[in-house]
Amino acid sequence: EKSGFEHFMLKEIFEQPEAIKNSVRGRLIPESGLAVLGGLESVEQRLRQVKRIHIVACGTAFHAGLVGEYMLEEYAGIPVEVCIGSEFRYRKAVLDPKDDAVLVISQSGETADSLAAVREAKEKGVLTLGIVNVVGSTIAQETDAGVYTHAGPEIGVASTKVFVSQLAVLALFIIFLGRQRQMSVVVGKRIAEALLAIPKQVQSILEQDSVTKLIAQKYFKSKDVFFLGRKYNFPIALEGALKLKEISYIHAEGYASGELKHGPLAVIDELVPSVVVCPQDSVYEKNISNIEEIRARHGKIVAIATHGDEEIKQVADDVIYIPKTLEMLTPILSAIPLQLLSYHVALALGHDIDKPRNIAKTATVE
Ligand code: M6R
C-alpha cells in the first residue's frame, strides 16, 4: 500500500523517522552508554579478539559500509577495509581466521555477490557478521551472527529507508565494539543520546521537502551532476550520485571533494551543477575552499549545510539545511535531502520512479 503517497519511494523516504526508531528500539542503554545487540551475544567473546574488519556490500549498502569504516576507525579503533561484493569474491583477500571478521551489509540478504563473500569468508574460517533487513534471508541465515535493521519492507528499487537504518545499526555496532575496547562511558552516552534524537531531526528535514522540490525543478534538465563531500560525507556524495542516476538516468558522479583538482574539475562549467555536502564539521573549511574552486569555473552549487550557517549562502546558489548532530551521524541527515532531490528530479522528468529501467530490486545473479 502506498498510503496516499504517489510512489513507494516517497512513502519510504517519509517512513525514515519510524524506520530509524525501529532499528534502535530496545538496543540502547543511554545512561550507561551501551548498546545491547542480542544478535551478537553468541559471538561477544570472539568479537573482543577481532583486530580487523572487512565490510562487504553492494550499491547503497556499500556506501553505508564506507560510513561504517569512518565510524569504526574513529570510535572503536579497529582497522577496516570496505569492499564491493563483486570485487571481494575474486580478489583473493588475505583473511586471518584469528584476527579478522567479515561484515556483510544487505537490505535483501539475497544479493549474490554479497552472499559469495559470506561463503568465501566462512571457507577461510573467518567470523561472519550480517547487517540485514529481510528476516530469515540467506545472508541472515548463513552468517555466524548479526543485527537486523528492522526498517520494514522496502518496495522501491531505490534504497532509502534501509540505508538510514543501516547507518543507525552501524552506530549501534560501533558503540558495542567501542565499549568492548577503549570507548569511555561518556562517549558511548554521547553517541547514544545523539542517535536517539535523530528520528525527530529527520522529520524536520522531511518537513522542508518543498525547498528541495523547488531546487529539483531548477536543475532537472542538467545532463551531468557532481556530488561532493569529505570524510563522513564522502560516502553520502557517492550515494547521492547513485540515487540520482538510478531513477533519473542523469549522469551523476560522486567524488571526495579533495579529488576535484585531480581531474574532475576539468568537467565543471555553468551547465554542470555540484551538490556539495558540507555540514559544519571538522572538514567544513576544506569543503568551502572546494566550493570556491567550482565557483571560479562558473559551476552552480547546491549546498547541504547545517542550520544557522549563513556564511554558506555567500558561496552557494541554493542551500538545504539539516540540523546539527554528532559528526559521525551527519550522514543519516545529509542523505535525506539527496533522496528527495533525486525523487523530485525523476518526477519532473516523468520516469517510473519505483521501477527504474534496467534494474531489479535484488540482484540474485552475478
Ligand atoms: O539488497 P542489497 O542491499 O544487498 O542490494 C544491494 C544493491 O543492489 C542496492 O543497494 C542497490 O544499489 C539499490 N538499488 C540502490 O538504490
Residues whose N, C-alpha, C, O or C-beta is under 5 A from the ligand:
A	BS01	M6R	C58 G59 T60 A61 I105 S106 Q107 S108 G109 T111 V157 A158 S159 K361
